[in-house]
Structure formats: C-alpha cells, structure tokens
Amino acid sequence: MRHGLALAAFVCTLPVGAEAVHPWVTESPRLEKNAYFSNLTSGDVVDSPFVVKFGLSGIGIAGVSKPVSHTGHHHLMIDRELPLDFTQPLPFNDQYVHFGKGQMEAVLELPAGKHALRLVFADDKHIPNFVYSDVLHIEVRGPSGRDKAALAAKSVEILTPSEGARVTAPFLFGMHASGFNISHSDIKEAQTGHFRVKLHTVEGKTEVITLADGRTQVWLNPPAGAYAAELELVSNSQPVRTLGSAPSRRFTVIAR
C-alpha cells in the first residue's frame, strides 16, 4: 500500500486522566492503573528458563536516573507476598527483582516446582505506588536447555489488535519491547526509548501518536474504516533515531 504525505502528529505527554492531545486517543473505559503479565496466565506450566512479559495500564514507565512524575518502573516479586508497608522502598534481593532501567520483561530461571509471581510498580525511589498485578501461579517442569541470551533477543511488537482483526472503538492498542528499555522521554539513557504509533488510512492519510510519557498501551477511538498500523521505538537520547520497529498490522474498525 502506498501512503500519501498527509500527516497529523500529536505527542501524548499529559498526566493520565488529563485531556487527550490526539483526538483519537481516549481514556481507558476502566479508568484504573494496573500491572499484569501479558504472556502468561495463572496455571501455566513452563520449562526453565522462560520469558515473563510485563504489561501496564493507566501509567507510564520511567527509568530511575531521575524522578519523573506520573511514572514508575516494574518490580517482580518471586514467591513473596505484597509488602505490608507501601511507604518504604522495596528491598533488593533475589525475591524482589528491580527493573529500574525501564525493562518490560525478564528471563527467569527457577527450580522445578510451583511458584507465585507478582508485579509491583514503584517510583524512582522504589516506593510502591499501589499499582500491582494479581498473583500469577505457575509450575516449572524442569530445565529446557535453552540459552537465556537467545530468549532475550531484541524486538518490538504490537500486542493488540491482532492481524486482520475487526474491532469496535474504543479499542486497546497494546505494545511490547524486548531487549530495550521504555521510559518517559525525560530519561535520556542509551537503548532507552518511547513508542510512536502511525495509523495509515485507506485515503492515504497518516495519524502519528507519540507516547512520550512512557505508556505501553493506549485506547484509540478512530473513525470506522480500514487501517495499517506501524509501531516504532524512538530513541530518547537521539529523537531522530529509531531503535526498533514492529511489522505493520492491518485491522478494521467497524461501526457500532
């Protein structure tokens, strides 16, 4: 498909809950902040090592190199209950794994048996902000023999909508990055970026939505029609540089 030169670009940097800058961006119907696991569900049986992907709604990610309001970073709790005091920083040990660079996933190597995982989101001082996931119960059968480095290959992907999907608006546009760090554009570390969505219409127009606030999903309410979506990971330190991109995704928004 050839796309025309018509281009509308908007940057979403306002706090969650503020008026959306882009007319197609809308608030989540659930108006809540949650962490979740995007590639596993409770009861899954896995071999070790395995990848755990982190999802997040209603708030953006930022690395810990400087404080950025309305953001935080992931912490993975392994076989631990939620902390009793949310006013204290989370500890650093094997059961509280910190992802202070803005990572969206981890490669875990756990012994055979049943395990409980939970995500807790916290600020740059590692103090939880009451954004956390449900407990994920999994069972590890044993070693797979797979190389951990191979599981950590770099990629950028569109999680939702799926290829060829027919959706009604508003719908969730979900994103993921492997091997890169996601952060608010104020964080200028190497290999760190933010997502940019390009939606191409059949009329040849392109709408650009830049998620400079570190969000990894966005609710969209475009007019009915066919679209081709592109997803790019834009460098925070060199905004003209793209760190990675996902294959184009085609879907149709149908009228209610």
N, C-alpha and C positions, 0 to 999 in steps of 0.2 A: 504494500500500500504506500502511495506517495502522499506525504502530508504537506499542506500549504504552509506559508510562512506566518500566517496569523497566529499570534502568541499572546496569551494572557498569563502573567506571572504574579504570584502572591506569596508572601512569606508569613508563616504562622509562628509568631513568637510571643503572642499574648498568653498570660496565665490561663490554665484550663478553667473553663467557666466564663471567660470573657467572650465578647462578641467575636465571632469568627471573621477573619480578614477576607478569606476567599468565599465568594457566595455559595460555592458548592460544599464547603465544609460546615458540618453541623455538630451539635453536641451529641454525645452518646445518649441513646434512649434511657440508659440505666443511671446516668449521672453519678458514677461511682469510680473509685480508684481501686484497682485490683492487680495483684501479681498472679501468674498462673504458669503452668508448664504447657508449652504449645505442641510438644511432640510425644508426650506420654500421658497415659491415664491410669488411675488407680487400678491395681490388679494386674498390670502388665508384668510379663516375665521377660527378662533381658539377660544377655551374656555380657561379661565384663572384659574390656572397658566398653562404655556406651556413652552416647551423647545425650545431654539434658539441655533442652532449649527453654529459654525464659521468655514469657510473654508479659505484657504490661499494658494496662488501660488507664486512661484518665490523668496521666502524669508523664513527664519526660525524664530521660536519663542524662546524667552528667557525671563525668569523672571527678575524682576528689581533689584535683590540683588547685581548685579554687571554689569557694561557695557560690552556688547559683540557685536563686530562689525557685520554688515550684519544681524542683528536680530531686534526684537521688540516684542510688545505684543498688544493684542486686546483692543479696547475701543468701547463700544456700545453707540451710540447716540440715545436717545429716544425723538422723536418729536422735533428735533433740526436740524438746517442747519449746513453745514460744517463750521468750524471756518474760519474767514476771514484772520487770521494771522497764518500761519503754522510755524512761528519761535518761537511761545510762547507755553508753556506747556498747555495741556488740563486741564480744571478745574475739580474739584472733586465735583459732586453733583448728584442728582437723575436722571438727564438727560444726564450725561456723566459718564457711569459706566466703571470703570477700572478693567482690568483682569491681574494685574501685577504679578501673580504667574505663568502665562502660561496656563490659562484655555482655553478650546476650546468650551465651551458652557455656557449658563446661563439659569436658570429657572426664567421666568418673570411672574409677577402678575400685570396686567394692568387693568384699569377700562374698562367697555364696551364702544365701540365706535371705531373709526378709528384711527390708529396710524402709524407713519412713523419711521422706524428703519434704522440705517446705521452703518456700521463698519468702524472704523478708526484705522490704525496701527501706533504705535508710539514707540520711543526708550525708554531706561530706565529712561530718564528724562521727559517722557510723551510728547515729542515734536513730532508732526506728521511728517511722512517721505513720504508723498504723495502716500501712499498705502491705498486705501479705497474702499468701496463697492458702488454699486448702492443703491438707496433708496429702501427699502422693505416696501410696503404699505400693511398693514393687518387690519382686523377688528376683534375685540374681541366681541363675542356674550354675554358673561357673565361668571359667576363663574361655574367651573366644579365640585367643591367639592373634587378634587383630592389633595392628600397630596404632598406638594412640595418636601419633603425628598424622597418620592418614585420615583419622576421624576428625581432625581439626583443620581440614582444608578450607581455604578462603572461598566464600561465596556470598551472594546477595540474592534474596528470593522474595517473591510475592506469595504470601500465605493464603490470602483470600482477596477477591473471589477466585474460584478455580477457572481454568481454561474452558471457554465455551459456556460459562455459567449464565443463567438468566436470573437476574436479581431485581428486587423492588427497592426503591430508595426510601429512606436512607439505608445504606449498607456499610459493612465494615471493610475497610481496606487495610489488611494486615501485612506487616513486613518483618523480615528477619535478616540478620547478617552473621555469618560465621567467620571467625578469624579476624574480624575487625572490631573496633570499639565505637560505640554510638554515644554521642554526647551533644548537649546544647552547644550551639556554635561559639559560645564564650570560651569553651575548652579547646585549646589550640595544640594539643599533644599530637605526636606523629601517629599515623594509622588510625586516626580518630575522625569521624565524620558524622553527618546527619543525612537523613533521607530526603530525596526530592522525587516527587511523583509527576509524571507527564501523562495527561489523558488526551489522546488524539480522537477527534470525531470523524465521522464519515464525510463531513463537509470540508475537511481539511484544516480545521482549527485545532489548536493545542492549548490546553489549560495546564499551567505549571503550579504545583503546590509544594512549597519548600517548608519542611518541618524542622526549622532551625532550633526549636525548643527541645529537641531530643526525643520527640514522640516516636513510637514504633508502630502505631496504628492510628487511623483517622476514620471518622464516619463521614461519608460523602452523600450528597443529595443532588446529583446532576439531573438534567432533563432526560426523559426516556430516549433511548437510542443505542446504537452500537458504538463500542469504544475499544481502543487498543491502548493498554497502559504500559508505560515504561517506568522502571524504578532505578534510581541512581543513588549511590552513596557518595556524597560530596565532601571533600576534604575540608576540615575546619581551619587548618593552618594555611591551605592554598585553595581558596574557593573556586578557582578556575580549573582545578584538578578533580577528576572523578576517580575514586578509589576502587569502585566496582559497580556492576550493574546486573540486573536480572533480565532473563529473556522476556520479550514482550508477551503480555497476557491480554487475550481478547475476551470480552464479555458483553452482555446486552442488559441494559436497564429497561425493564418493562413498566408500562403504566399501571397504576393501581386500578 
